[in-house]
Each structure stands twice: as structure tokens, then as C-alpha cells.
Amino acid sequence: MILTMMDNLNKLLLKRQKTDPDRGIIVAFFDGEEAFKDWTKTDSIYGSTHLAKKWKAEGFFEKMELFVLLDLLGGKDPSFASSFSATEHHFQRMWQLETELVGLGLFDTKNKMYFKERGSIWGIEDDHKPFENRGFEHIVHLISAPFPHQWHKMTDDAEHLDCTTIHNLMKIFQPWIAELFNLHKLINIASVSSNSSNVHNTSYSSEQKNCFSVSLVYSLVALWLYIATCQESSLIRRAGVSRCT
């Protein structure tokens, strides 16, 4: 899902860098929440601890606007709430996006909302902790709580991914990223269908290819339709802000 979103948005981000070369996205894949013996604060998350230490020493924290951690995504009907007051407005925005996409008929579910309008979760040890402990405060921790049923089980595999959830989350995340980088002026809906062909060059099963291919097309269609209609959004009007300008 992460690689697909980056592939979808890469051309737009590269175009944006021509006028704003100091902003971009770094994608980091940490090497598991590993422990040599027993999980403790000192025997765990070695990958993120190493990177946080390195970036802090290099002064890179001062250049970072936001640290977004995606964890335990892909299971059916996740539930997200804010963990940090400094970034609660981002959760509010994703809740708004979800609400608006449902209103536009672009959400593939009739079940509960993923994002909570209010509420918070605290105390989850995860790969954001090394950054938080070194003084970086602008963290968006996107983790499903309660955890999915397959967590830490042998059945935590591709066969238990929920395609509907993957589609829906991408429809929320991509417009949110687009807003952060003001990408709406660069959208070309004609390019949407061509992006789906990249999926079929992978080693996924036919069912998984179809899942991601559909997600590619519909998440970008949702992004375009959302941007095209967001000035008419009642939620945005009530907030007194136009996200399209």
C-alpha cells in the first residue's frame, strides 16, 4: 500500500519539487519490532532507534515537518485515534476526508468509520518512540487499536489482507498527502488508468494484483473527485477554510 501510494503520487511530487525543492517524502521501512531476548524498552525496535539517533545527530530533525508511522494496516475495519495533541488536527482532517468520501459515495463500506472524530490512544510502544524520546513532537501514529485479530500469529499474511480496507485507506491517505503538498493543481485524471499497469509486473497472485490494481485506479479517482468537489464541502464551509485554494 505504501509503495503503491508513492508510485501514484511520485510524478506529482517531482513536479512540485521544481517550485518547492526543499520539501518531499522519505519512506523508511524499519526492520521489525525485534528483540534479542524479551521485549523491553532497551531490547526492541533497533531499526527505528538507529535512524532516530542518526537523524538527530545530523540535525535532520530540524528539517522534518512530520513523522508518519503506519502500523497494523490492512485488516478489516481498523480504528484510529490521535496519540499526540500536536498533530491531532491531522486526524481531524482524515476524519473529515473519510466523512466526505462516504458522502460522495466513494467509500466501499457500510460499516463503522475508521477515524474517530474525538478520542485518543496512549502508551502504545512502537517505532515512533525513538523519535519522540529524542524530542521530535510532530508525530502521526496511524495504528489500529484494538490490534487486528491476526497480530503476532502465523496467519498474519497476505491472505488475510482486506482489500476493501486497503482501497478505503488509500482514498483517505492520498488526498491528505495531496493537501500537505498542495498537489491538486497538478492533477491530471487522464493519467489514472495508465498507472494500474505497474501492478501486473509484480509476483502477486492474480487476486492480489486485482486488489491493488482496483485500489490504484479508484484511490486516484477519489483523489481527483474529492479535490474537484471540496470547495462545495459542507464540512469545509463550516470550518471556514477552503482546502482547494
C-alpha positions as CSV (number, residue, x, y, z in Angstrom):
1,M,0.0,0.0,0.0
2,I,2.8,2.4,0.9
3,L,4.7,1.7,-2.3
4,T,1.6,2.0,-4.4
5,M,0.7,5.4,-3.0
6,M,4.2,6.7,-3.5
7,D,4.2,5.4,-7.1
8,N,0.8,7.1,-7.7
9,L,2.0,10.4,-6.3
10,N,5.6,10.4,-7.4
11,K,5.2,12.3,-10.6
12,L,3.2,15.0,-8.9
13,L,5.7,15.3,-6.1
14,L,8.6,15.6,-8.6
15,K,6.7,18.4,-10.4
16,R,6.1,20.1,-7.1
17,Q,9.7,20.0,-6.2
18,K,10.5,22.2,-9.2
19,T,8.9,25.1,-7.3
20,D,9.4,23.8,-3.8
21,P,12.7,21.8,-3.8
22,D,13.1,21.6,-0.1
23,R,10.0,19.5,0.6
24,G,9.5,15.8,-0.1
25,I,8.7,12.4,1.3
26,I,11.2,9.9,2.7
27,V,9.8,6.4,3.1
28,A,11.6,4.2,5.7
29,F,10.9,0.5,6.3
30,F,12.1,-0.5,9.8
31,D,13.4,-4.0,10.4
32,G,10.7,-5.2,12.6
33,E,9.9,-4.7,16.3
34,E,12.6,-7.2,17.1
35,A,14.1,-8.3,20.5
36,F,17.1,-10.5,21.1
37,K,15.6,-11.8,24.3
38,D,12.4,-10.3,25.8
39,W,10.6,-7.2,24.6
40,T,11.7,-4.2,26.7
41,K,12.3,-0.5,26.1
42,T,16.0,-1.3,25.7
43,D,15.7,-4.6,23.8
44,S,13.4,-3.7,20.9
45,I,12.9,-1.5,17.7
46,Y,16.6,-1.4,16.8
47,G,16.0,-0.1,13.3
48,S,14.0,3.0,14.2
49,T,16.3,3.6,17.2
50,H,19.3,3.7,14.9
51,L,17.6,6.0,12.4
52,A,16.4,8.4,15.1
53,K,19.8,8.6,16.6
54,K,21.4,9.2,13.2
55,W,19.0,11.9,12.1
56,K,19.1,13.6,15.5
57,A,23.0,13.7,15.4
58,E,22.9,15.0,11.8
59,G,20.4,17.8,12.6
60,F,17.8,16.3,10.4
61,F,15.0,16.7,13.0
62,E,15.1,20.5,12.3
63,K,14.2,19.8,8.7
64,M,11.4,17.4,9.4
65,E,7.8,18.7,9.3
66,L,6.0,15.4,10.2
67,F,6.8,11.8,11.1
68,V,4.0,9.5,10.0
69,L,4.1,5.9,11.3
70,L,1.8,3.3,9.6
71,D,1.4,0.1,11.5
72,L,-1.1,-2.8,11.6
73,L,-3.0,-1.6,8.5
74,G,-4.8,-3.9,6.0
75,G,-7.0,-5.8,8.4
76,K,-10.8,-5.4,8.3
77,D,-12.4,-2.4,9.9
78,P,-9.5,-0.7,11.7
79,S,-10.0,2.1,14.3
80,F,-7.7,5.1,14.5
81,A,-7.5,7.8,17.1
82,S,-4.9,10.6,17.8
83,S,-1.9,9.9,20.0
84,F,-0.4,13.4,20.1
85,S,-2.0,16.8,20.7
86,A,0.5,18.5,18.3
87,T,-0.9,16.5,15.4
88,E,-4.5,16.0,16.3
89,H,-5.6,18.3,13.5
90,H,-4.2,15.8,11.0
91,F,-6.5,13.1,12.5
92,Q,-9.4,15.6,12.3
93,R,-8.6,16.2,8.7
94,M,-8.5,12.5,7.9
95,W,-11.8,12.0,9.7
96,Q,-13.2,14.8,7.5
97,L,-11.9,13.2,4.4
98,E,-13.4,9.9,5.3
99,T,-16.8,11.5,6.0
100,E,-16.7,13.5,2.8
101,L,-15.8,10.4,0.7
102,V,-18.6,8.5,2.2
103,G,-20.9,11.3,1.3
104,L,-19.6,11.3,-2.3
105,G,-20.4,7.5,-2.5
106,L,-16.7,6.7,-2.9
107,F,-16.2,4.5,0.2
108,D,-16.5,0.8,-0.2
109,T,-18.1,0.0,3.1
110,K,-21.3,0.4,5.1
111,N,-19.6,-0.4,8.4
112,K,-18.2,1.9,11.1
113,M,-15.9,4.8,10.4
114,Y,-12.2,4.2,10.7
115,F,-11.2,7.5,12.1
116,K,-12.6,8.8,15.4
117,E,-13.7,12.4,15.4
118,R,-12.7,12.7,19.1
119,G,-10.7,10.4,21.4
120,S,-7.1,9.4,21.8
121,I,-4.9,6.4,22.4
122,W,-1.8,6.5,24.6
123,G,1.0,4.3,25.7
124,I,1.5,2.1,22.6
125,E,5.2,1.3,22.2
126,D,6.1,1.5,18.5
127,D,8.7,2.7,16.1
128,H,7.8,6.4,16.8
129,K,9.2,6.2,20.3
130,P,12.9,6.7,19.5
131,F,11.9,9.9,17.6
132,E,9.6,11.1,20.4
133,N,12.2,10.3,23.1
134,R,14.7,12.5,21.2
135,G,12.4,15.5,21.2
136,F,10.5,15.3,17.9
137,E,6.9,16.1,18.6
138,H,5.1,16.2,15.2
139,I,4.2,12.5,15.0
140,V,1.2,11.0,13.4
141,H,0.8,7.4,14.7
142,L,-1.6,5.5,12.5
143,I,-2.1,2.2,14.2
144,S,-5.3,0.2,14.6
145,A,-6.4,-0.1,18.2
146,P,-7.5,-2.6,19.2
147,F,-5.0,-4.6,17.2
148,P,-6.2,-6.9,14.4
149,H,-7.0,-10.5,15.3
150,Q,-4.1,-11.8,13.2
151,W,-1.5,-9.7,15.2
152,H,1.5,-11.9,16.1
153,K,0.0,-15.0,14.7
154,M,1.2,-17.3,11.9
155,T,-1.9,-16.3,10.0
156,D,-0.7,-12.6,9.7
157,D,-0.1,-13.0,6.0
158,A,-1.2,-11.6,2.6
159,E,-4.2,-14.0,2.5
160,H,-5.7,-12.1,5.5
161,L,-5.5,-8.6,4.0
162,D,-8.8,-7.0,3.5
163,C,-8.9,-5.4,0.0
164,T,-11.9,-3.1,0.9
165,T,-10.0,-1.7,3.8
166,I,-6.9,-1.2,1.6
167,H,-8.9,0.7,-1.0
168,N,-10.6,2.9,1.6
169,L,-7.4,3.8,3.4
170,M,-5.7,4.8,0.2
171,K,-8.6,7.0,-0.7
172,I,-8.1,8.9,2.6
173,F,-4.3,9.0,2.7
174,Q,-3.7,10.2,-0.9
175,P,-5.9,13.3,-0.7
176,W,-4.4,14.0,2.7
177,I,-0.9,13.9,1.2
178,A,-2.0,15.9,-1.7
179,E,-3.2,18.6,0.6
180,L,0.0,18.7,2.5
181,F,2.0,19.3,-0.7
182,N,-0.7,21.3,-2.5
183,L,-0.7,18.9,-5.4
184,H,-4.3,19.5,-6.5
185,K,-3.2,22.0,-9.2
186,L,-1.1,19.2,-10.8
187,I,-3.8,16.5,-11.0
188,N,-4.3,15.0,-14.5
189,I,-7.1,12.5,-14.3
190,A,-6.2,11.1,-17.8
191,S,-3.1,9.5,-16.2
192,V,-5.1,7.5,-13.7
193,S,-5.8,4.3,-15.7
194,S,-2.2,4.0,-17.0
195,N,-0.8,3.7,-13.5
196,S,-2.6,0.4,-12.8
197,S,-0.5,-1.5,-15.3
198,N,2.5,-1.3,-12.9
199,V,0.9,-3.7,-10.5
200,H,0.8,-6.5,-13.1
201,N,4.6,-6.7,-13.3
202,T,4.9,-8.0,-9.7
203,S,4.8,-11.5,-8.3
204,Y,1.4,-11.1,-6.5
205,S,-1.3,-13.7,-7.0
206,S,-4.0,-12.8,-9.5
207,E,-6.4,-11.9,-6.7
208,Q,-3.9,-9.7,-5.0
209,K,-3.0,-8.0,-8.3
210,N,-6.7,-7.3,-8.9
211,C,-7.0,-5.9,-5.4
212,F,-4.1,-3.4,-5.8
213,S,-5.0,-2.6,-9.4
214,V,-8.5,-1.6,-8.4
215,S,-7.1,0.3,-5.5
216,L,-4.8,2.3,-7.7
217,V,-7.5,3.4,-10.0
218,Y,-10.2,4.2,-7.5
219,S,-7.9,5.8,-5.0
220,L,-6.8,8.3,-7.6
221,V,-10.3,8.8,-8.9
222,A,-11.3,9.5,-5.3
223,L,-8.5,12.0,-5.0
224,W,-9.5,13.8,-8.2
225,L,-13.2,13.8,-7.4
226,Y,-12.5,15.0,-3.8
227,I,-10.4,17.9,-5.0
228,A,-12.9,18.8,-7.7
229,T,-15.7,19.0,-5.2
230,C,-14.1,20.0,-1.9
231,Q,-14.9,23.7,-2.3
232,E,-18.6,22.7,-2.0
233,S,-18.0,20.6,1.1
234,S,-20.3,21.5,3.9
235,L,-17.6,20.3,6.4
236,I,-15.1,22.7,4.9
237,R,-17.6,25.6,4.8
238,R,-18.4,25.1,8.4
239,A,-14.7,25.2,9.2
240,G,-14.4,28.4,7.3
241,V,-11.5,27.0,5.3
242,S,-11.2,26.1,1.6
243,R,-8.7,23.3,1.2
244,C,-8.6,23.7,-2.6
245,T,-7.1,27.2,-2.6
